[in-house]
């Protein structure tokens, strides 16, 4: 089955559906965050039955999908989200602000990239698709985004460049360092389960939450477990995958998981304990042909204001931020 993140969702029927401003409003709400029927109804001032009617149409068109089902105080609610294809469709075909250029970023989830999008608000509408490092580069290769971000450690010990050279042997690419960032074990405050090392994840009663296949964090974790001779598939929760560092942190904070591998910045935001495991280089990748249109973004990387904002997230080193890395 084709990966929905790789499909060009631009059929006439899909565009026709979004010509209805009510459905477009629902889609935009779900792009910001998953929501239930009742939450959408309150936000839009409409009855949940009205929302359900339009959600069904959006779901049938492949623009909206069921995210999860929650039961709170005996009430079960379905939470929906816009899929990545819907995001591409809206921003590339039906942008909310056509007077401001829209730039599609796909790649590994990163809090500094989100800070970059905030600072670019006056110049560019940076739409972020957190699909993982490998899928982000594949989408860039297929022309489904303008730039990507990755933190892929090669067996040679080099970050990102071997993967870029392999995927783009026939193209002139540009690589810029976003920042060095720290990752490690995110743990419930006080670390009640006394998780100290990766081997502790194999202990009975420890629940882990994993990142999705193709993410740089997942590749590091699988490789490190193999290097240490630890059977990753025996970790309870190994098959539970999420896309975002912040989602990992939320699940640990809520007690649904005891541990996850993620950014120090995400752990600090959630008030979690953190044990550092490694530092990595996160790079921005773009075709040379996009460089002129992305001047505002590249210029912002060089500013002291951006660097100060990234360092304030904690766990980031911006000493080399904005430097171009020769391929």
C-alpha positions in Angstrom: 0.0 0.0 0.0 1.3 3.4 -0.9 2.4 5.7 1.9 -0.3 8.4 2.2 2.4 10.9 3.1 3.9 10.5 -0.4 0.6 10.8 -2.4 -0.2 14.1 -4.2 -3.7 14.8 -2.8 -5.0 17.2 -5.5 -7.9 15.5 -7.2 -10.9 17.6 -8.4 -13.1 16.0 -5.8 -10.8 16.9 -2.9 -10.5 20.5 -4.1 -14.3 20.7 -4.6 -14.8 19.5 -1.0 -12.6 22.3 0.3 -14.3 24.9 -1.8 -16.8 24.8 1.1 -15.5 27.2 3.7 -17.0 25.2 6.5 -15.0 22.1 5.7 -11.9 24.2 5.2 -12.4 25.7 8.7 -12.6 22.2 10.2 -9.5 21.1 8.3 -7.5 24.1 9.6 -8.6 23.4 13.1 -7.4 19.8 12.8 -4.1 20.9 11.3 -3.4 22.8 14.5 -4.1 19.9 16.8 -6.3 16.7 17.0 -9.8 17.5 18.2 -13.1 15.7 19.0 -16.5 16.4 17.5 -17.6 18.4 20.7 -14.4 20.4 20.7 -14.8 21.3 17.0 -18.4 22.2 17.6 -17.5 24.6 20.4 -14.7 26.2 18.4 -16.9 26.7 15.3 -20.1 27.5 17.1 -21.9 24.5 15.5 -23.7 21.4 16.7 -21.6 18.2 16.8 -24.0 16.6 14.4 -23.2 19.3 11.9 -19.5 18.8 12.4 -19.9 15.0 12.0 -21.6 15.4 8.6 -18.6 17.4 7.2 -16.0 15.2 9.0 -17.4 12.1 7.3 -17.0 13.8 3.9 -13.4 14.9 4.7 -12.5 11.4 6.0 -13.9 9.7 2.9 -11.7 12.0 0.8 -8.6 11.0 2.7 -8.1 14.5 4.2 -8.9 13.7 7.8 -8.2 10.5 9.8 -9.1 9.1 13.2 -6.3 9.9 15.6 -7.4 8.2 18.8 -10.4 7.2 21.0 -10.4 8.5 24.6 -12.7 7.7 27.5 -12.9 10.4 30.1 -15.3 10.2 33.1 -17.2 7.4 31.3 -17.6 9.4 28.1 -15.9 8.1 24.9 -14.9 10.6 22.3 -13.2 10.2 18.9 -10.3 12.6 18.1 -9.6 13.4 14.5 -6.6 15.0 12.8 -5.7 16.3 9.3 -3.2 14.0 7.6 0.0 15.3 6.0 -1.6 15.1 2.5 -4.4 17.4 3.5 -1.8 19.9 4.8 0.0 19.9 1.5 -3.2 20.3 -0.4 -4.4 23.2 1.6 -1.2 25.1 1.8 0.0 24.5 -1.8 -3.4 24.8 -3.5 -5.7 26.7 -1.1 -3.4 28.8 1.1 -5.0 30.7 4.0 -2.8 33.8 3.2 -2.1 33.8 -0.6 -0.1 37.1 -0.2 2.6 35.4 1.8 4.7 32.6 0.2 4.1 29.1 1.6 7.1 26.9 2.2 6.7 23.2 2.9 9.2 21.7 5.4 9.2 17.9 5.9 11.6 16.1 8.1 12.4 15.2 11.7 10.4 16.9 14.4 12.4 19.7 16.1 11.5 22.5 18.5 14.1 24.8 16.9 12.4 24.4 13.5 9.1 25.4 15.2 10.9 28.5 16.6 12.2 29.2 13.1 8.6 29.1 11.7 7.5 31.6 14.3 10.3 34.1 13.5 9.6 33.8 9.7 5.9 34.7 10.2 6.2 38.1 8.5 8.1 36.7 5.5 7.2 33.1 4.9 4.5 30.7 5.9 6.6 27.7 7.0 4.4 24.6 7.1 6.0 21.8 9.1 5.4 18.1 8.3 7.0 16.0 11.0 7.5 12.8 9.0 10.9 11.7 10.2 14.4 12.2 8.8 14.3 9.6 6.1 10.8 10.2 4.9 11.6 13.9 4.8 14.5 13.4 2.5 12.4 11.1 0.3 9.7 13.8 0.1 12.3 16.3 -0.9 13.6 14.0 -3.6 10.0 13.5 -5.0 9.4 17.3 -5.0 6.7 17.2 -2.3 8.4 19.8 -0.1 10.8 22.7 -0.5 13.3 21.8 2.2 13.9 19.1 4.8 15.6 18.5 8.2 17.5 15.4 9.4 19.8 14.0 12.0 20.8 10.7 10.6 24.0 9.1 11.9 25.8 7.0 9.4 27.9 3.9 10.4 31.0 6.0 9.4 30.2 8.4 12.3 29.1 11.2 9.9 25.8 12.9 10.3 23.4 13.3 7.3 25.9 13.8 4.4 26.1 10.1 3.4 22.3 9.8 3.2 22.0 13.1 1.2 24.7 12.0 -1.2 23.0 8.6 -1.7 19.5 10.1 -2.3 20.6 13.0 -4.4 23.6 11.8 -6.5 22.4 13.9 -9.5 21.3 17.1 -7.8 23.1 20.2 -6.5 22.1 20.3 -2.8 22.8 22.7 0.0 23.2 21.7 3.7 23.1 24.1 6.6 23.5 23.3 10.3 20.4 24.2 12.3 22.0 23.3 15.7 23.6 20.5 17.8 21.0 19.1 20.1 20.9 16.8 23.1 18.8 13.6 23.3 18.3 11.1 26.1 15.9 9.3 28.3 12.8 11.2 29.2 11.4 10.0 32.6 8.6 10.8 34.9 9.5 13.4 37.5 11.6 11.8 40.3 12.2 8.8 38.1 10.2 6.4 40.3 11.0 3.4 38.2 14.8 4.1 38.6 15.5 3.9 34.8 19.2 4.8 34.3 20.3 3.1 31.1 18.9 1.5 28.0 19.3 -1.9 29.5 16.8 -0.9 32.2 14.1 -0.7 29.5 14.1 -4.5 29.5 13.1 -4.7 33.1 9.6 -6.1 33.8 7.0 -3.3 34.4 8.9 -0.6 32.4 6.7 0.8 29.5 8.5 2.5 26.7 7.1 4.7 23.9 9.0 4.6 20.6 9.5 7.0 17.7 8.3 6.0 14.2 10.4 4.0 11.7 12.6 6.3 9.6 13.1 8.9 12.3 16.7 9.7 13.3 15.9 9.0 16.9 14.4 5.5 16.1 17.5 4.7 13.9 19.8 5.7 16.7 17.9 3.7 19.3 17.8 0.5 17.2 21.5 0.8 16.3 22.5 1.5 19.9 20.4 -1.4 21.3 22.0 -3.7 18.7 25.5 -2.5 19.5 24.9 -3.2 23.2 23.5 -6.6 22.5 20.1 -5.7 23.9 16.9 -7.2 22.2 14.9 -4.1 21.4 11.9 -6.1 20.3 11.6 -7.3 23.9 11.2 -3.8 25.3 7.6 -3.4 26.4 6.0 -0.7 24.2 8.6 -1.0 21.4 5.8 -1.2 18.8 4.0 1.9 20.1 5.2 4.7 17.8 4.6 8.5 17.9 5.9 11.2 15.6 6.8 14.0 17.9 9.2 14.5 20.8 6.5 16.5 22.6 4.1 13.7 22.2 6.6 11.3 23.8 7.0 13.8 26.7 3.3 14.1 27.1 2.8 10.3 27.3 5.6 10.0 29.9 4.2 12.9 31.9 0.7 11.4 31.9 2.0 8.1 33.2 1.0 6.2 30.0 4.7 5.4 29.5 7.7 5.3 31.9 10.4 6.3 29.4 11.1 7.5 25.9 14.1 8.7 23.9 13.7 12.4 23.1 15.0 16.0 23.2 16.1 17.5 26.4 14.1 20.6 25.4 10.9 18.6 25.2 11.6 17.0 28.6 12.2 20.4 30.2 9.0 21.8 28.7 7.0 18.9 30.2 8.8 19.0 33.6 10.3 15.6 33.2 13.5 14.0 34.5 16.2 13.6 31.8 19.3 11.5 31.4 21.5 12.6 28.5 22.6 9.9 26.1 24.1 11.6 23.0 24.5 14.9 21.1 23.7 15.1 17.4 23.8 17.5 14.5 20.5 18.5 13.0 20.9 19.9 9.4 18.6 21.8 7.0 18.7 20.4 3.4 17.5 22.1 0.3 18.1 22.0 -3.5 20.3 24.8 -4.8 17.3 25.9 -7.0 15.3 26.8 -3.8 18.1 28.9 -2.3 16.9 32.2 -3.7 13.3 31.8 -2.5 14.5 30.7 0.9 16.8 33.7 1.6 14.6 34.9 4.5 14.9 31.6 6.2 18.7 31.3 5.6 19.2 34.9 6.8 17.1 34.2 10.0 19.4 31.3 10.9 22.3 33.8 11.1 20.6 36.2 13.5 21.5 36.4 17.2 17.8 36.7 18.1 17.1 33.2 16.6 20.2 31.7 18.3 19.2 33.1 21.6 15.6 31.7 21.2 16.9 28.3 20.3 19.4 28.2 23.3 16.6 29.2 25.6 14.8 25.9 24.7 17.7 24.1 26.6 19.7 21.3 25.2 20.7 23.1 22.0 24.2 24.3 20.9 24.0 27.1 18.3 27.7 27.7 17.8 27.6 26.4 14.2 24.0 27.4 13.4 23.7 28.7 9.9 27.0 27.3 8.6 26.9 25.7 5.2 28.4 22.2 5.1 30.1 21.2 1.9 28.9 18.0 0.2 
